[in-house]
Amino acid sequence: MKKKADLVNQNSEKTLGSLDFFQIVDQFFRSEPIKQFIGEFDAILDQSFPHQPITADTYETDENCIITLKIPPVKKDQIRLELYEQYLTIHITNKEEIQEYNENHATFRSFSSLDRVSKTILLPYPVKEHEIKTTFQDGTLLVTIPKKVRTIEIESHDD
């Protein structure tokens, strides 16, 4: 039969052994070659997924609900908005085509890419297309929707 002191000593040895393992792992990931590898791996992932996200901020004024969309640097004709009941979707499409012909080396190179990104926003209430106002400037799309909230007066009957 083991004594309580023996069990405590075994548990403290396991804790120290576990701590040593975590220290070793921590030192491994903090070593310069591994930090450099992780940095290069992150850069490769960033290049593989070059899409910049569309961020949306909403706020209300007395008359309007305003949505500010920060979008990747694109031209106005690359942006498309779709309205379906209470959902507003912004689509951004970027299409590039490059063709090069080198007469000296008799080579032809063609490159094309198509990038798409979209975001759907739930509006606070259903709106009609003609009610929405938009402005686009410097990578920011401002969407203005008139408020539809009506204040209802409550009558009181004093007895």
Residue pairs with C-beta under 8 A, 6 or more apart in sequence:
28 34
29 35
29 38
50 115
51 72
51 115
51 117
52 71
52 72
52 117
53 117
53 119
54 69
54 70
54 71
54 72
54 90
54 92
54 117
54 118
54 119
55 69
55 70
56 67
56 68
56 69
56 70
56 119
56 121
57 67
57 68
57 70
58 65
58 66
58 67
58 68
58 121
59 65
59 66
59 68
60 66
60 147
62 147
63 146
63 147
64 144
64 145
64 146
64 147
65 123
65 124
65 144
65 145
65 146
65 147
66 142
66 143
66 144
66 145
67 88
67 121
67 142
67 143
67 144
67 145
68 140
68 141
68 142
68 143
69 90
69 119
69 140
69 141
69 142
69 143
70 139
70 140
71 79
71 90
71 92
71 139
71 140
71 141
72 92
72 94
72 117
72 139
73 139
74 92
74 94
76 136
78 92
78 93
78 94
79 90
79 91
79 92
79 136
79 141
80 90
80 91
80 92
80 93
81 88
81 89
81 90
81 91
81 132
81 134
81 143
82 88
82 89
82 91
83 89
83 127
83 129
83 132
85 126
86 122
86 123
86 125
86 126
86 127
87 120
87 121
87 122
87 123
88 120
88 121
88 123
88 132
88 143
89 118
89 119
89 120
89 121
90 118
90 119
90 121
90 141
91 116
91 117
91 118
92 116
92 117
92 118
93 114
93 115
93 116
94 113
94 114
94 115
94 116
95 112
95 113
95 114
95 115
96 111
96 112
96 113
96 114
97 110
97 111
97 112
98 109
98 110
98 111
98 112
99 108
99 109
99 110
99 111
100 108
100 109
100 110
101 107
101 108
101 109
102 108
102 109
123 145
124 145
125 148
127 145
127 146
127 148
131 145
131 146
132 143
132 144
132 145
133 143
133 144
133 145
134 141
134 142
134 143
134 144
135 141
135 142
135 144
136 142
